[in-house]
Every structure is written in structure tokens, then in C-alpha cells.
Amino acid sequence: MSKNRIRVTIDHDKCIGSGNCVFNASGVFEQDDEGLPHVIDIDAQTVKTIEFAALSCPVNAITVEHE
């Protein structure tokens, strides 16, 4: 079970592949060959860091929901 009791979703239709999420929450997000981010390990950073990474998205493509 995840220590971070959150759900992170990424709207790939909105995403422009800026990489801010990967930069700000390394280990949580990873970009694929097309530049689209994916969540790889929700526990790699704190909830606060993940929320900051979501806020850093220039097109608001990342949603963090608390469970």
C-alpha cells in the first residue's frame, strides 16, 4: 500500500510535455519517448512535492486527489 494516500492523474490531451513534473518530482514522474509523463512511483517524493509538481504544470494537466 502506498504511504502517500493520494491519486495522481495526468490528462495527456492537455499535456505539452514541458517536463516540469519530472523536474520537480523526480522518481514520481517519467516521460516516455513521446514526451508524455507517467506516474512511476507515487512514494518517491512527499505529497507536498507532488502537489508542487502538479502546480508547476503550465497547462494544469496534473490532478492530485487526496483519498
Beta strands, then each sheet from edge to edge (+ up, - down):
strand 1: 6-10
strand 2: 29-31
strand 3: 37-39
strand 4: 62-66
sheet 1: 1+ 4-
sheet 2: 2+ 3-
end
